Amino acid sequence: MALVIPDVLEESCATRQALERLAAKWRVLLIYALLAGPQRHAELRRRLPGITQKVLTETLRSMESDGLVERRVLKKTAPQHVEYTLTTLGKTLQEPLSAICAWALEHP
């Protein structure tokens, strides 16, 4: 079976669109963090030093709209308790990200 290499330079290329979504600074790191299981906003902030509350919230919302993350409300009354988890689609990124980790270890 031959490997099909898409023309990622074309704006309409699905691969290019996926790369642009995943290439955002914090997205891949959030995926790694959420591979450990559901986590609350404060936990994610502690695990990702340098991310601001605003950027974390915006990134999680955009990942939710892309179908990568699910937001669950655990307590509806104030103060609200919310946790985030990877969707089935989000979990499919584990294997490709593991391959990138392996490559990085082999080529420091």
SVG drawing of the C-alpha trace seen along z (x, -y; Angstrom):
<svg xmlns="http://www.w3.org/2000/svg" viewBox="-27 -36 47 38">
<polyline fill="none" stroke="black" stroke-width="0.4" points="0.0,0.0 1.5,-3.3 1.6,-6.3 -0.6,-9.1 0.9,-12.5 -1.6,-15.3 -0.8,-18.7 -0.7,-20.4 0.1,-23.7 -3.4,-24.0 -5.7,-25.9 -8.5,-23.4 -6.4,-20.4 -8.0,-18.5 -4.5,-17.6 -3.4,-21.3 -6.6,-22.2 -5.9,-19.5 -2.3,-20.6 -3.3,-24.2 -5.8,-23.3 -3.3,-21.1 -0.3,-23.4 -1.8,-26.0 0.6,-26.4 -1.3,-24.8 -3.5,-22.2 -1.1,-19.3 0.0,-19.9 -3.6,-19.9 -4.2,-16.6 -1.2,-15.1 -2.5,-16.3 -6.0,-15.0 -4.7,-11.6 -4.3,-10.9 -8.1,-11.2 -10.7,-13.9 -9.4,-17.0 -10.7,-20.2 -9.6,-23.7 -7.4,-24.4 -5.6,-21.0 -4.9,-21.8 -3.5,-25.2 -1.2,-23.6 0.0,-21.0 0.7,-23.6 2.9,-26.3 2.8,-29.5 -0.7,-29.2 -3.1,-32.0 -6.6,-31.3 -8.0,-33.2 -5.9,-31.2 -6.7,-27.9 -10.5,-28.7 -10.3,-29.8 -8.3,-26.8 -10.6,-24.4 -13.6,-26.0 -12.1,-25.8 -11.1,-22.2 -14.6,-21.5 -16.1,-23.0 -13.7,-20.9 -15.0,-17.8 -11.7,-16.9 -12.7,-17.8 -15.9,-17.3 -16.9,-19.7 -18.8,-18.1 -20.6,-20.2 -20.3,-18.3 -22.0,-20.9 -24.4,-23.4 -24.8,-25.8 -22.1,-28.4 -19.3,-27.9 -19.7,-25.7 -17.5,-22.6 -16.5,-21.6 -14.2,-18.9 -12.7,-18.3 -12.1,-15.0 -11.0,-13.9 -13.7,-12.7 -13.3,-9.5 -12.0,-11.7 -9.5,-13.4 -8.2,-10.0 -7.4,-9.0 -4.5,-11.5 -2.7,-9.4 -1.0,-7.1 0.3,-9.9 1.5,-11.9 3.3,-8.9 5.0,-8.5 6.2,-12.1 7.5,-11.5 9.4,-8.4 10.9,-10.4 11.9,-13.2 13.7,-10.8 15.5,-9.2 16.6,-12.5 17.4,-14.9"/>
</svg>
